[in-house]
Amino acid sequence: MKMPKKMKLSYLLNFLGLVLLFSIFVLMFESKIFGTSTTYIKGIFTTACYTIIMVTSLNLVVGCMGEFSLGHAGFVSVGAYFSAITSNALAGRGIPDLLLLIIALIAGGLAAGLTGILVGIPALRLRGDYLAIVTVAFAEIIRVAFCNFEITGGGKTMSGIAKLADFYWAFWIMVVCVTVMFMYVRSRYGRTVKSIREDYIAAAASGINVTYYKVLTFAVAAFFAGVGGGLYAHYMTAMIPTNFNFNYSAELLSEVIIGGTGSLTGSVIGAAFLSSLPELMRQFSTYRMLAYSIVLVLVMIFRPGGIFGTWEFSLTRLLERVTGKAPKAQKGGE
């Protein structure tokens, strides 16, 4: 089906906006505007990039599908370890760093996606608290398994991973991942999953293969969580299974809820802010989970739907409002 002209213009404008934003970051870092802190701040931004991928992918499950998952760190760890193993196996074969990074990320994403299918088929027949318990159990099984595999370090730090990722590559990989997830949510698959979220019984009665669409969305979310984990591995160059424990899953879920479970924009902003918070307040980093809890309670009291709710940012819509060419609001809201 041919893409409407207005949609093409929207994508073009948003892409140009991203190029402008990226250019600003490059200017900031290359001019060393922050002095001796430039490298440190650049690292914070890189952390935000792969965290955004993880949180946005979790929002596919929590926001789009309406299910409660507490084991997302398990998929992140699968992607991180498989991508690290892949890059280590291919190192020294004359493959350019960027291509090696892409191959490793795809391998990690596919491994996590396959794991999502294997977990999702039995688990997604459950709902609510039962699904949350199963996903927690899955994440713990994965963590314990990685603690006992020699190839993953046997419970010790897996080090020596090639440092293939930096902020510049992480930024564009993040852009591609979030764009694909946004397009998935806006596609007929995403709309079908939302209809299942709104009325499970009615969707099943209308002939929709509920299990298929839920497992598909779960696998897509797991794939991108694995990609985020791969970026994490190739930026940090060392990791240990305990990094991907229940607290990590809880952090990702907190960022989804605070940003807005129905908004990918909220996931981006929430992940960027909350992932940077411990570094910006390093002297209080021990209390980051307490800070997350306080922020989460305040958001639930004053903004039960999250800070952004279901709102999505659009540069095209913003320009239309600035220039006074915004369309009149239709009955029922935007």
Secondary structure per residue as TSV (DSSP state, phi and psi in degrees):
chain	resnum	aa	ss	phi	psi
A	1	M	-	360.0	135.3
A	2	K	-	-71.2	134.6
A	3	M	-	-74.2	130.2
A	4	P	-	-58.4	149.2
A	5	K	H	-60.7	-38.9
A	6	K	H	-64.8	-36.4
A	7	M	H	-68.7	-40.5
A	8	K	H	-59.9	-43.1
A	9	L	H	-63.6	-39.0
A	10	S	H	-62.9	-46.3
A	11	Y	H	-62.5	-40.6
A	12	L	H	-63.9	-45.6
A	13	L	H	-64.5	-42.1
A	14	N	H	-67.0	-35.6
A	15	F	H	-65.3	-43.2
A	16	L	H	-63.5	-35.8
A	17	G	H	-63.4	-39.3
A	18	L	H	-67.3	-39.1
A	19	V	H	-61.9	-41.9
A	20	L	H	-63.4	-43.7
A	21	L	H	-62.2	-43.9
A	22	F	H	-62.6	-40.2
A	23	S	H	-62.9	-36.9
A	24	I	H	-64.4	-43.5
A	25	F	H	-61.9	-45.0
A	26	V	H	-60.0	-44.6
A	27	L	H	-61.6	-41.9
A	28	M	H	-62.7	-46.6
A	29	F	H	-78.2	-39.7
A	30	E	H	-73.7	-27.7
A	31	S	T	-84.0	-5.5
A	32	K	T	53.6	47.5
A	33	I	T	-63.6	-25.0
A	34	F	T	-93.3	7.1
A	35	G	G	66.4	-133.0
A	36	T	G	-70.1	-13.7
A	37	S	G	-89.4	0.0
A	38	T	H	-58.1	-48.1
A	39	T	H	-62.5	-39.9
A	40	Y	H	-64.3	-45.8
A	41	I	H	-67.8	-36.8
A	42	K	H	-61.0	-37.7
A	43	G	H	-65.0	-38.5
A	44	I	H	-62.0	-42.8
A	45	F	H	-65.5	-36.8
A	46	T	H	-65.2	-43.3
A	47	T	H	-58.1	-41.6
A	48	A	H	-61.9	-37.0
A	49	C	H	-62.9	-50.9
A	50	Y	H	-75.0	-25.5
A	51	T	H	-68.3	-36.9
A	52	I	H	-59.3	-42.2
A	53	I	H	-61.8	-44.7
A	54	M	H	-63.2	-46.9
A	55	V	H	-69.3	-41.8
A	56	T	H	-63.1	-39.6
A	57	S	H	-64.7	-38.1
A	58	L	H	-65.4	-32.2
A	59	N	H	-66.6	-23.5
A	60	L	I	-61.7	-37.3
A	61	V	I	-80.1	-49.2
A	62	V	I	-76.7	-45.0
A	63	G	I	-86.5	-53.8
A	64	C	I	-72.0	-45.3
A	65	M	S	-90.4	-22.4
A	66	G	-	77.6	22.5
A	67	E	-	-108.7	155.1
A	68	F	-	-103.5	110.2
A	69	S	-	-115.8	131.6
A	70	L	S	-120.7	22.1
A	71	G	-	-126.2	25.5
A	72	H	H	-65.0	-28.3
A	73	A	H	-61.7	-26.0
A	74	G	H	-63.3	-43.6
A	75	F	H	-68.8	-36.9
A	76	V	H	-60.8	-43.6
A	77	S	H	-67.4	-38.7
A	78	V	H	-60.6	-46.5
A	79	G	H	-63.8	-40.4
A	80	A	H	-64.0	-48.2
A	81	Y	H	-72.3	-40.6
A	82	F	H	-67.9	-37.7
A	83	S	H	-68.1	-38.0
A	84	A	H	-65.9	-42.6
A	85	I	H	-63.2	-40.3
A	86	T	H	-64.4	-47.3
A	87	S	H	-66.6	-36.1
A	88	N	H	-65.5	-37.4
A	89	A	H	-69.8	-31.7
A	90	L	H	-96.4	-5.2
A	91	A	T	-63.7	145.2
A	92	G	T	80.2	11.9
A	93	R	S	-105.6	15.7
A	94	G	S	78.5	13.7
A	95	I	-	-81.7	129.2
A	96	P	-	-56.3	147.9
A	97	D	H	-55.9	-44.0
A	98	L	H	-63.4	-44.8
A	99	L	H	-64.6	-40.1
A	100	L	H	-62.9	-40.4
A	101	L	H	-63.0	-44.9
A	102	I	H	-63.3	-43.8
A	103	I	H	-61.1	-43.8
A	104	A	H	-64.8	-40.7
A	105	L	H	-66.7	-41.3
A	106	I	H	-64.1	-42.3
A	107	A	H	-61.3	-45.2
A	108	G	H	-63.9	-41.2
A	109	G	H	-64.6	-42.9
A	110	L	H	-65.1	-40.4
A	111	A	H	-62.4	-43.8
A	112	A	H	-67.7	-39.4
A	113	G	H	-63.4	-42.9
A	114	L	H	-63.2	-39.9
A	115	T	H	-62.7	-38.2
A	116	G	H	-61.8	-38.4
A	117	I	H	-66.3	-45.8
A	118	L	H	-63.3	-37.0
A	119	V	H	-79.7	-38.5
A	120	G	H	-68.7	-36.4
A	121	I	H	-57.3	-49.9
A	122	P	H	-80.5	-37.4
A	123	A	H	-71.5	-36.8
A	124	L	T	-77.0	0.6
A	125	R	T	-77.8	-13.1
A	126	L	S	-97.2	163.9
A	127	R	-	-140.1	161.9
A	128	G	T	62.7	-132.4
A	129	D	H	-62.9	-33.3
A	130	Y	H	-64.5	-41.4
A	131	L	H	-64.7	-40.6
A	132	A	H	-60.6	-41.9
A	133	I	H	-65.3	-41.5
A	134	V	H	-65.0	-42.2
A	135	T	H	-67.9	-35.4
A	136	V	H	-62.8	-44.0
A	137	A	H	-62.3	-41.6
A	138	F	H	-60.0	-47.1
A	139	A	H	-61.7	-38.4
A	140	E	H	-69.5	-37.8
A	141	I	H	-62.0	-45.1
A	142	I	H	-61.4	-44.7
A	143	R	H	-62.3	-45.0
A	144	V	H	-65.7	-38.5
A	145	A	H	-61.9	-45.5
A	146	F	H	-65.9	-24.8
A	147	C	H	-72.4	-15.6
A	148	N	H	-114.8	-3.1
A	149	F	-	-88.9	129.5
A	150	E	G	-64.9	-35.4
A	151	I	G	-67.3	-22.5
A	152	T	G	-99.8	9.0
A	153	G	T	105.5	-7.7
A	154	G	T	59.9	39.2
A	155	G	T	90.3	-11.8
A	156	K	S	-98.8	178.4
A	157	T	-	-67.9	127.4
A	158	M	B	-87.9	108.5
A	159	S	-	-117.7	-179.5
A	160	G	-	80.1	13.7
A	161	I	-	-74.5	135.6
A	162	A	-	-62.5	133.7
A	163	K	-	-84.2	86.2
A	164	L	-	-96.3	-19.4
A	165	A	-	-103.1	137.8
A	166	D	-	-135.5	-177.5
A	167	F	H	-60.4	-41.2
A	168	Y	H	-63.9	-45.2
A	169	W	H	-71.7	-39.7
A	170	A	H	-61.3	-37.2
A	171	F	H	-61.3	-50.0
A	172	W	H	-73.8	-31.3
A	173	I	H	-65.8	-39.6
A	174	M	H	-62.2	-42.9
A	175	V	H	-61.1	-45.8
A	176	V	H	-62.6	-45.6
A	177	C	H	-62.9	-47.4
A	178	V	H	-65.1	-38.3
A	179	T	H	-62.7	-45.4
A	180	V	H	-63.0	-41.7
A	181	M	H	-65.8	-38.5
A	182	F	H	-63.1	-42.8
A	183	M	H	-66.2	-34.6
A	184	Y	H	-64.3	-44.7
A	185	V	H	-62.2	-36.4
A	186	R	H	-83.1	-9.9
A	187	S	S	-78.5	176.3
A	188	R	H	-65.8	-27.9
A	189	Y	H	-66.7	-45.5
A	190	G	H	-64.2	-40.6
A	191	R	H	-66.2	-35.3
A	192	T	H	-65.7	-43.2
A	193	V	H	-63.1	-38.2
A	194	K	H	-65.0	-36.9
A	195	S	H	-65.9	-36.3
A	196	I	H	-64.8	-40.9
A	197	R	H	-60.7	-41.2
A	198	E	H	-72.0	-39.6
A	199	D	-	-153.7	94.6
A	200	Y	H	-59.9	-46.3
A	201	I	H	-67.5	-44.2
A	202	A	H	-64.8	-38.2
A	203	A	H	-64.1	-43.9
A	204	A	H	-66.2	-38.4
A	205	A	H	-68.6	-26.3
A	206	S	T	-83.5	1.9
A	207	G	T	100.4	4.2
A	208	I	-	-75.3	132.9
A	209	N	-	-77.3	88.2
A	210	V	H	-58.4	-46.7
A	211	T	H	-61.0	-42.3
A	212	Y	H	-59.5	-50.0
A	213	Y	H	-69.1	-34.5
A	214	K	H	-70.0	-42.3
A	215	V	H	-66.4	-39.1
A	216	L	H	-59.7	-47.6
A	217	T	H	-65.1	-39.4
A	218	F	H	-62.2	-41.5
A	219	A	H	-68.6	-39.8
A	220	V	H	-62.2	-44.7
A	221	A	H	-61.6	-42.0
A	222	A	H	-65.1	-39.3
A	223	F	H	-58.3	-49.7
A	224	F	H	-72.0	-29.6
A	225	A	H	-62.5	-38.5
A	226	G	H	-65.7	-38.2
A	227	V	H	-62.8	-44.0
A	228	G	H	-61.0	-40.0
A	229	G	H	-64.7	-36.8
A	230	G	H	-64.0	-40.7
A	231	L	H	-63.2	-42.0
A	232	Y	H	-56.8	-47.8
A	233	A	H	-63.2	-41.4
A	234	H	H	-86.9	-0.1
A	235	Y	H	-101.1	-43.3
A	236	M	H	-77.2	-29.4
A	237	T	-	64.9	3.9
A	238	A	-	-157.5	144.5
A	239	M	B	-159.6	161.2
A	240	I	-	-136.4	144.0
A	241	P	G	-54.4	-32.2
A	242	T	G	-66.6	-13.0
A	243	N	G	-65.9	-24.1
A	244	F	G	-108.6	49.3
A	245	N	S	-90.0	-171.1
A	246	F	H	-60.2	-36.8
A	247	N	H	-60.2	-35.1
A	248	Y	H	-67.7	-41.9
A	249	S	H	-61.4	-41.0
A	250	A	H	-65.0	-38.3
A	251	E	H	-61.7	-46.1
A	252	L	H	-62.3	-42.7
A	253	L	H	-65.7	-38.6
A	254	S	H	-60.9	-41.1
A	255	E	H	-66.3	-35.0
A	256	V	H	-65.4	-49.4
A	257	I	H	-66.5	-41.6
A	258	I	H	-65.8	-41.9
A	259	G	H	-69.7	-37.0
A	260	G	-	131.0	116.8
A	261	T	T	-68.6	-16.2
A	262	G	T	-105.6	11.2
A	263	S	-	-130.8	119.1
A	264	L	H	-70.0	-31.3
A	265	T	H	-60.2	-42.7
A	266	G	H	-61.8	-37.9
A	267	S	H	-64.6	-41.2
A	268	V	H	-62.9	-50.4
A	269	I	H	-66.9	-45.0
A	270	G	H	-61.9	-43.7
A	271	A	H	-66.4	-42.8
A	272	A	H	-62.6	-41.7
A	273	F	H	-74.4	-51.2
A	274	L	H	-73.0	-28.8
A	275	S	H	-73.1	-25.0
A	276	S	H	-87.2	-21.5
A	277	L	H	-57.5	-47.2
A	278	P	H	-61.1	-33.8
A	279	E	H	-75.1	-38.2
A	280	L	H	-69.4	-25.5
A	281	M	T	-122.9	55.0
A	282	R	G	-57.1	-34.3
A	283	Q	G	-67.0	-17.4
A	284	F	G	-113.3	16.4
A	285	S	G	-62.4	-25.0
A	286	T	G	-62.2	-26.8
A	287	Y	G	-102.4	21.8
A	288	R	H	-64.2	-36.8
A	289	M	H	-66.2	-34.5
A	290	L	H	-65.3	-41.5
A	291	A	H	-63.2	-43.2
A	292	Y	H	-59.4	-43.2
A	293	S	H	-63.4	-43.3
A	294	I	H	-64.4	-45.9
A	295	V	H	-61.9	-41.1
A	296	L	H	-63.3	-43.4
A	297	V	H	-63.3	-43.3
A	298	L	H	-63.5	-41.3
A	299	V	H	-64.7	-42.4
A	300	M	H	-64.1	-29.3
A	301	I	H	-78.0	-47.7
A	302	F	H	-97.7	-25.4
A	303	R	-	-139.7	75.8
A	304	P	T	-56.1	-27.5
A	305	G	T	-88.7	6.6
A	306	G	-	93.8	165.5
A	307	I	S	-60.2	-42.9
A	308	F	S	-98.9	-7.6
A	309	G	T	59.1	-120.9
A	310	T	T	-108.2	10.0
A	311	W	-	-74.1	138.8
A	312	E	-	-120.7	136.4
A	313	F	-	-75.4	139.3
A	314	S	-	-140.2	121.0
A	315	L	H	-64.4	-34.7
A	316	T	H	-62.7	-47.3
A	317	R	H	-64.7	-37.1
A	318	L	H	-63.3	-44.6
A	319	L	H	-64.9	-36.6
A	320	E	H	-63.8	-39.0
A	321	R	H	-72.1	-37.6
A	322	V	H	-65.0	-40.9
A	323	T	T	-84.9	-2.8
A	324	G	T	78.3	18.5
A	325	K	-	-108.3	16.7
A	326	A	-	-68.1	138.8
A	327	P	-	-67.8	151.9
A	328	K	-	-65.3	140.6
A	329	A	-	-65.0	133.5
A	330	Q	-	-82.2	163.5
A	331	K	T	-62.5	132.2
A	332	G	T	99.9	-3.1
A	333	G	-	92.1	174.1
A	334	E	-	-79.2	360.0
